[in-house]
Amino acid sequence: MPRIGYLYPDRQEKLSNVSDMRTLMLALDGTPYERLLARVSSGDDRNEAESANVTIDDVMLEEASRMYSIGFEGGFHLGCFFSFLKLRETEIKNITWLAELIQLNFPRNIAGWNKFISPFQYHLNDNLAK
């Protein structure tokens, strides 16, 4: 376990004993990661899992895309180049995902069509709140 960040030293013992999603959420209670995990469907309830259909990977990819998009706001630092490369990688992953869905002739009503991640969408909710 790293010895820096939000999880050290209080959460180290709790995280070493995590065995399922529920104990992970309890271990991360009160940290910024709690907000991210609240969006993940636990899979305990089938109706919840089918309606939400959000995995921890989806949430982490969206958060990474948000952070890389914010990297462009400073404008004059080397983080812009790294952010550009990571967002381009996400774009290629999206195109590959959608191309595979088209190739396999999946119907448009399955949740897989909504799994792509759009960069620069983090300000969308800010405009709706005004």
Buried (B, 14 or more C-beta within 10 A) or exposed (E): EEEEEEBEEEBEEBBEEBEEBEEBBEBBEEBEBEEBBEEBBEEEEEEEBEEBBBBBEBBBBBBBBBEBBBBBEEEEEEBBEEBEEBBEEBBEEBEEBBEEBEEEEEEEEEEBBEBBBEBEEBEEEEEEEE
